[in-house]
């Protein structure tokens, strides 16, 4: 009897799954399968064999074309889509071929400025295509770098040649294992190094534009126009207001002060900064309404012509101009593709905003740029869009939409206002819930008062900021942009005030790292709810809700110590505390540690000058400091020599600056860390040795308390991919050599 019930249940489940993959539904799951293929490809530590994947994909496609029917046809289509995502990932990786700098160094560079930005501190940030390096010459030079220069010099024009002494460093890896990999995204953004100029860079002779290719000249011309627009905006709107306006017009966010950016994040308004579907929809929608309104003044013309379709074409053209003038980032491309599909649907008299159109947009984006799947922009934007369409479709089925709420009979302007704010509240809640898991996963925090901030700020953005921004851009060619920009600035001042006010209420909550496996379970449940058509969507919603509850349960698997990828910063992890070996740890790395590990309290080192005869006696001095550190909450340091501290269940951690103390450290400590790139591979007395040479290949580390010994978790591990290979490059032999540390091999 029980066996029959199980068989019947499996048959019903199998039937529901086949129905989900049936006619009309498969297209909705195609981008999911492609995204899965991209994730598998990029997250693998080794490169998949391309030939078997290509052969299997070809066989599946031929079989599907040969047979129009089949019980498992839908699943085979999704399998082929998964393989297509993997092939697209390989093609994108091959297409970029970005050379990432292998190690930090100082050199002289010459190159062409292809973009420039002025930040809030009046420093110029130049994006430079490298022509040559010298003193010393880089034997494996990056092709494009981004360099900061002090603003007290005449700026180099875009397209001009620049030279100077620069400090270059490679894009950093994850600050912690499983964290955001800046090197990965730099590889696909084409940036091989970052750094700064020593002193004022030199402007070289006028560049010969005729030697450039037509696409290069087009890109330089576009960059010049973007810089000119940003300059004219800031000439009218100074300070944070001008920086905000530049961010919304040409995607130049460097002009915003860190305090304002943090307030926007803490209040849940950071999404306003990134040009996305919201901005595209407001720009195109405003122009669409303006054009239709203009036609309404000429009734004869409006009746004779397809005004709606003409307005749709005009809106698409304006959106395309916005795409180019904003720099065509990945998020902007994604928004433009989705908007273009919606407007094309209007032209062919089809429903505009449907889940099918969202799926088509996702397919196009994954086919062109599958690496975007791993970024927060892709995940959050499509999660929000899919959730809104799913909820809207349920709302439409369960209500005739006549009234805003049951029993409400308001009319006229009051009803319109009520409809707007109820719609805005529902949109904010749904989008906030849909994006929160991915926001926590990437940024480890959530804005709990985001609904309040969005209800207050979004009407200003919708009805003042973006319309006035569009008018100012349209008026700029004839020099009439001043007053529209003033109106736009007034709206932005209000948004900034709202952001600071809400942030001051304390709505910003740090969650810390969440379980990746549970996030995948939540995503599966959410997709089943959003894309499903059968009763399985109820099960998907239940799975997503349960996973969401378990997602925010604090982790009990925190490390006892963490090490930065250069070995200069080490922290001991205890309850609500990070104890560091530096009084002023670098904010870029340390703030990521604080958010990921959810440790708000910081304990700096106690520094002892270590004066006297013991300074010259490493075997005597180090043990004394270790005994003293056992009663302290953090590191005890001998100035410019070493730091020692106790982590976890009594593990001694020694961080060395002076290598004379290496022997005693190996004898008395359990973990020895030095940023020096020495050839020694192990402590023969049993301690774990971590050197700068090892960290160059392994990336940042987490040290965990095992049952009998310490366990090391590496951010890079044994990964040998295009965005990690620079770590294994030996400039002396011009070869790639992967030297595996003993603790990583274990």
N, C-alpha and C positions, 0 to 999 in steps of 0.2 A: 504493500500500500504506500509506504514512504518512498520507495523507489519510483513508483508511478507518479507521485506528486512532484518529485524532483525532476523527472523527465518532462512532465507537462510544463513545469516552470521554466525549464531550459528551452523548451520549444517556443513558449510564449516570448521569452526574452530574445531568442534568435529571430523570431518573426518581427519583433519591434525594431531590432537592430537593422534587419534587412529593409524595413519600411523607412527608417531614418536615412538609409543610403539609397533609397529608391529614386524614382524619377522626380526631378525637380529639387531634390534635397542634396544630391551629391555635390553640386557646385558650392553649397554652403560649407561643406567640409573639406573642399580642395585646399583652401589656404591653410587650414589647420594641419593637414597632412604635409603640405610644403614647408610650413614653419617647423614642424617636427623634424623633417629631414635636415633643415638648416641648423637647428639646435644640435642635433646629433653630430653633424659635420664639424661645426665650430667648437663644440665642447669636448671633442675627442682629443686625447693627448698626442695621438699619432694620426697622420694623414691616412684616410681610407684609400684602398686601392681603387683607382678610378675606372679601370677597364671592366672589372666584373659588374660594377654598378651601372655603367653605360650599357653593357650587354643585356643585363637583366631588365633595365628600363626599356630598351628597344624590343625585347621579346614580349614584355607585357603590353606595350603599345600595339604591336602587330597583332597579338592575340585578341586584344579588345576591338581592333578594327575588323578582324576576321569574323568575330562572333558578336552579334548584336544582343544576344540574350544570355542569361546564365544566372544561376542562383546567387553566386558570390561576385557578380560583376561589379557592384558598388565598392566592395572591399578591394578588389583588384585595381579599380580606378584610383582609390586612395593610396594604395601601395605604390602605384606608378607616380602619383603626385609627390609622395614622400621621397622617392628616388629623384624626381625632378628638382625638388628643393635641395638635395645634396649636390646634384650636378650644377645647379645655379650657384651654389656656394663656392664650389671649386672654380667655376668660371670667374666669379667676382674676385676671388683671391688671386687668380692668375692675372686678371686684368689690371689690378692695381700695382703689384710689384713694388710697393713702397720700401725704400731702404731706410731702416731705423738705425740711428746712431748706436754704436755698441758700448761706448763708455764716455763718461764725462771728461771734457778737456777744454783747454783754452787755445784758440787759433784765430788767424785772420781770415776773414771771408770776403768774397766779392760776389755780388749777385744782383738780380733784378727784383724790385719791389712789385709784388702782384696784388697786395692789399695792405691797408693800414687802418688802424683804429686808435682813437684817443680815449684813454681811460679816465676814471674819476680823479686820479691824481695828476692829470696832465702829462702822462707818459705815452709815448707813441709805441704801438705794437705793430711791427712790420712783419708781414709774411713775405719771405724772400726765397726766390728760386736761386739756388747756389750755382755760380759759374765756376769758382775755384776756391780752394783753401790753401793756405801756406803759413809757415812759421808756427806750428808744423803743418805739413800737408796731411789731410785725412785720407788714408788709403781706401777707405770704404765710406765715402761721404754721402750724407743724405741729400736728396734732390731738393727738398723744400723744408724750410725751418721757420719758426716764429720767434722773433727777437724783440725784447723790450728796450727802449731807449728813453733817456730823460727828455722831457718835453721842451727844455730850454735851448732848442736849436731849430733852424728852419727845416720843416718836415720835407722829407724826400717824396717827390710826387710818385704816384702809382705809374709804373712803367719805367721809372728812372733807375739808375744803377747806384748801388750803395756798397760801401766797404767799411771795415773797421775791425777792431779787436773784440772778439766775442767769447763768452763762456757758453758752451753748448752742453746739454745733458740729454740723454735719451728719454723718451716717454716712459713714465713709471708704470710698473705693474700694479696689481691689486695691493692695497694697504694691508689687507688681511686675506688669507685664503678664502676664495669664494666671493671676494669683493669686486668692485667695478675695476675693469682692466683698461687703464688709459692707453696702454700700448696697443691693445686690440683696436680701439676706436681711432687712434692716431694712424694706424696702418691703413684703415679704410677711408680716412679723411685725407690721406696723402701727406701727412706731416711727419717728417723723420726725426726732428729734434726741436727742443725748446731752449731758450736761454736769454741772455741779455748782452748788450754792448757795454764794454768798458769805455766810459767817456762818451764823447759825441761822435756818431758815425759820420763818415765822409761821403759827400755827394760826388760821384764820378762823372765822367763826360756824358753828354746827352746820348741816350740809348738809340740805337738804330732800329726803328720799328719795322723797316722793310724786311729785315732778316727774320721776322717772326711769322709764324703761320697764321692763316686767317682765323682759325678758332682761338688762338692765343691772343690775337689783336682784339677779337670780340670780347673775350673775357676781361682783358685789361680795360677796355672801354666801359664795360659794365661796372667794373670795380671803381673806375673814376667817377661814374655817375652816382654810385652809391655813396662814395666819399663826399661828393659835392652836395648831395641831398642831406647827409648827416651834418655837414658844416652849416648849411642854411637853416636847418632846424635848430641847431645849437646857437646860432646867432640871434634867434628870436627867443628861445627857451633855454636859459642857462641852468646849470646845476643838475640835480636829480630829475627835474622835469624834462630837460632836454635829453638827458640820457634815456629816460623812459620813452620819450617820443621817438628817438633814434632806434630804440629796440623794436618798436612797433612798425616802423617804416622800412628800415634797411637792416634789421636784425643785428644792430650794433649795440650790445648790452654792456660794453665796457665802461660806458659813461655813468652808470649807476653806482652809487656808493655801496660798500658792503653792508652798512646798516639798513639801507632801504631794501636791498635784495633779501637780507635775512628776515626783515619784517614781512615782505611779500610771501616768503616761504612759510613762516610761522603762522600767518593768517590764512593760508590756503589760497592765496592769490598769485602764486608763482606761475600758474598756467597762463596768466595774461601776458607774461614776458615772452614766451616762446610762440613764434608765429605758427599757428596750427589751423585746424579746421574751423575753430571759432572765428579767427581773424579773417580767413578766406571767405567764410560764409557772410560775415558782416560787411566786408568790402564788396563782394559780388552782389549780395542781397541789397545793399544800399544803392549801388549803381543800377541794379535791376529795377528797383522801385522808382528811382529818379527818372529812368528812361521811360517806364510805363506812364508815370505821372506826366512827363513832357508830352507824350503822344495823346494823353487824354484831353489836352487843350486843343487838339485838332481832330474833332470827331470823324470827319470824312476820311482822313488818313487812317485813323484807328480802326475804322470799319473795313477799309479796303486792304489793309495789310495785316499779317500775323504778328501783332505787336508783341505778344508774349514770347514768341520764338526769336524775334529781333532783339528783345531785351535780354534773352538768354545768351545769344551770341555776344552781345555787348558785355554782359557780365563775365563771360568766359575770357574775352580779350583783356578786360581789366584785371581779372584774376591772374592771367598769364603775365601781364606786366608786373603785377605785385610779386609773382614768383621770382622773376628775374631781378627786380630792384631790391628784393630782400635777401639775395644771395643764394637762393635755391638750395637751402639746406635739406637734409633728409626729411625732417618733419614737415617742412614747407612743401616739398615735392609730394609727400604722402597726402597732405591736405589738398593740394591742387588736383591730384589724380582723382581723389574721391569727389571733389566738387565738379570736375570735368565730366565724370560719369553721370552725376546727378543732372547737370545742365544738358548733356546729350540726351538723357532720358526725357527731359522736357521737350527737346526738339523733335523727338520721334513719338511724342504723345504717350509715353509710358510713365508709370509711377516713379517719382524721383527718388525719395528716400526709402529704400527697401533694404532688407538684409542681403538680398542678392547683389545689389549694387555695392554694398560694403565688401562683400566677398570678392567681387571682381576687382575692386580697388586693392584689396589685400593681395590678391594673386599677382597683379601687375607689379606692386611694390616688392614682393618677395622675389619675383622673377628678375627684377632689375637690381635690387639691393638686399639680398637675403641677410646680410650682417645686421641690418636694422632690427631684425627680430629679437636680438639679444639686448637691445637698448630700451630704456624706460619709455621713450617717446612712442615707439610703435605699440608696446604692450598697453600703455595707459590710454592712448587715443582710441585704439580699436576696442578695448574693453569698455570704455565709456560709450562709444557709438553703438556697439552691439547691445549693451544693456538698455540704453535709451530706446532703441527701436523695439526691443523685445517687450519692455514695459508699455510702450506706447501701443503696440499691437494688442496686448492684453487689455489695456484700458479701453481701446476702441471696441473690442469685442464685448466687454462687459458693460458698456455705457453708450448711450446715444450721443454723448458729448454735448448735450444741449445745455446742461448746467455745469457750473464749476464744481459745486458740491451738491449733494442731495438736498432738495428743498430750497435751494438758492434761486431767487427770482429777480436779482438785481438787473438793471438795464442801463443803457447808455454808457457814459464815461466810467462810472464806478465799476460796472461789470467788466469793461475792458481792462481796467487797472487790476481788478481782482484776478481775472484770468491770467494776466501777465505774471503777477507775483506768485500765484499758485503754480503756474507752469515753471517759473524760475526756481521755486522751492523744490518741486518734484525733480526737475532736471539736476539741481545741485545735489540732492540727496542720492539719487540713482547713480549719477556720475561719480560722486564721492565714494559711495560704497563699492562701485565696480573697480575704481582705480586704487583704492586704499591698500589692498594686499600688495600690489606691484610698487606702490610708493614706499611702503614699509620695507619691502624686499631690497629696493635699490638705495633708499635714503634713510632707512631705519627709524623713521619718525612719521607722525601724522598730525595734521592740524585739526583739532577737535572742534574748533569754532569756525571751520571753513564755511559752513552754511550761512552763519551770520555775516561773515565778510562778503560772501558772494551775493547775498540778497542786497547788501548795501552798495557794493561796488559795480556789479554787472549792469544795472540800469544806466549808470554813468558811462561805462565802457560802450554799451550798445547804442545809446542815443546821443552821446556827446563825443566821446573820444574817437571812435572809429569813423563815424560819418565826417567829423571835422578833419580827421587825418586824410580821408579820401579827397575831400574838397581841397585841402591844402596841396596835395600832390597834383591834382588836376590843374590847380591855379599856379603852381610853381613855374611852369614854362613861360608864363607871361608876367611873372613877378608879383602876383597878387596873393601870395601865400601867408602874409603876415597875420592878418586878423583871424583866418581859420586856425592857424597855429596857436594864436593866443587863446582861442576858445578851447582847442584841444588841450593846451597846457592847463587851463583851469580845471578841466575834467580830470587830468592826470594828477594834479595837486590833491583833488578830492580823493582819488583812489589811494594815493600814498598816505594821506591822513587816515583813511579807513584802515589801511594795512597796519600802520603803527598803533592805532587805537586798539584794534582787535588783538594784535600781538602782545600789547601790554596787559591784556586780560589774562594771559597765561594759557592760551589754548593749544600751545605747542607741546606735544608729548613725545618723548623719545621712547621707542618700543624696543630697539635693539634688533639683532639678527633674528630671522625667522627660519623655520625648517624648510629647505628647498623641496623636499619630497612632499610635504603637506601643501605647499603652494601649488605643486603640479596637480595634486588631487583636487584642490579647490578650483584650479583652472579647468580641469576636465569636467567637474560638476557644473561650473558656470557655462561652459560651452554647450553642454548638453541641454541646459535650461534655455540659453539664448537662441540656439540654432535648432533645437528639437521641435518636432511637430506631434510626437506621440506622447503617451503617458510617461515616457522616460524622462521628460523634462522636469516633472515633479520630483523624481528621484534625483536628478541632477541638482536641483535647487537644494534638496535636503543634504546632499553630499557637500555642496559648496558651503552651506551654513555651518555644518558640523566641522568641516575643515577650517573655516574661518575662526571658530571658537578655539580650536586647538592651536591655530596659527600663532596667536598672541600669548600663549602660555610661555613664561620665561624659560629659557634654555638652562639645563643643569650641566651642560657639557662645555662650559667656558674654559679657556686655557688658563694656566697659572702664570704665563708670561708671553709677551709678544715682542718680536724683533722686526725692525724696519728693514727694507731690502738693501739699504746701504750700511746697516750695522751700527749706525751712529745713535739711534734712538731705541732704547729697550724699556719695557714697562713690566712691572709686577702687577698681576691682576688679583684683587681680593674683593670682598663684598663691597660693592658700590664705590670702589677706589681703584685708581690707576696710579701707581708709584713709578715715577720716571727717573732716569739717570741724568736728566738735564733740567736745569731750572726753568728754561724757556724752550720747551719742545716746539718743533715746527708745527704750525697750526694746520697745515695741509694734511699731514699724516695723522697727527694726534687727535684732531676733531673727528676724523673717520673712525679711529679707535674708540673714542668716547661714545659715539652714536651706535656703532656696531655692537659694542660690548655693554652698552647701557650703563656706563660708569660715569657719574657726574662729578665725583669728588676727585681731586688731583693732589697727590703728595709729591713734593719736590725732594731732591736729594739733600742730605746733610753733608756739607763739604768741610773736610778737615785739610788744613794746609800741609799736613804730614811733614812738618819741619823737624830737623834734628838728624842724628846719625842714622836712625832707622830708615830714612829715605833711601839710603844707598844699600839697604839690606832687604831685598824683596822677600827672602824666605822668612824673615822675622815680621816685617810690616804687614803683609797680607793676612796671615792668620789672626793677628791682633784685630784688624778691621772686621774680619769675618765673625769673630766672637762678639764684638761690639754690635754688629748689625743684627744679631739674633734677637735682640730686645727692641729693635726699631721697626716702624711700620713700612719703611721704604729703603731706598739705597743710602749707603754710607760711602762717601767718595773721598779719595785722596786726590787733591787737586792736580789735574793733568796727568794722573797716573792710572787710576782704576776706580771702579765703583763695585761694591758688593751688596747683596741683599738676599733675603730669604723669601722663597716663593712656595705656594702650595703647602705640602706637608713636610716642610723643612728642607726643600731643595735649595742649595746655595747657587746663586747666579753671580758670576763675575764678568764685568764689562771692562776690557782693557784698552787703554790708550798707549801705555808704555809696555813694549813687548818683553822687557826684562822680567816682568811679573808673570809671563806665560807659564813657566815651569811650576812655580808655587800654586798658580791658579788651577792648573790641571790636577795637582795633587790634592787640593783642599776643596775645590768647588765641584758641583755636579754639572753645571753648564757654563762654558767659557765662550764669550762673544768678543770679537774684535773686528773693527772695520778695516784693519790692515789686510792687504791682499798678499798673504804669505802662502808659501807652498806646502806647509805642514797640513796634513789631512786628518790627524787624529791626536787625541791625548792618550798616550800609552798607559796612563795610570787609571783609565776608565771613564773619565769625564767626557762629556759631549763637547766637541770643539766646533764653533761656527765662526768662519772667517769671512772677510769681505769678498774673497775670491769665490767661496762657496755661495754666498748670498747673491752674487752677480748672476749665477745660474738658477738658483732656487727661488729667488724672490723673497718676499716677507715670510716670516715664520710664526707659527703658534706652537707653544710648548705646553703639552698636556701631561697631567699626572697619571701614569699608567699604574698597573698593579704592583710591578716590581721595579720599574725604571721609567725615565722620562720618555715621552713620545713626541716626535717632531712632525708637524704638518706644514707642508710647503705650499705657497701660493701658485707656483709654477709647476712643481713636481718634476716629472720626466717629460713634460710637453715639448715637442719639437715641431713647432708650427711656424708659419711665415712671420708672425708677430712676436715670436719668442726666440727665433734663431740668432738674433743679434747678440743674445746673452752668451752664446757659445763661440763667438768669433774671436780668433787669435790674430791680432794685426801683425804680429811678427812673422808668422808662417802663412798668413792669408788663408787659413783653413778654419773649419768649424769643428771644434773639439768639445764633446760633452763629457765633462769629468764629474762623475756622480759622487757626492759626499757619502761617507759610510752610513750616516744616520738616515739619508734619503733612500739609499739602496735597501735598507732594512724595512 
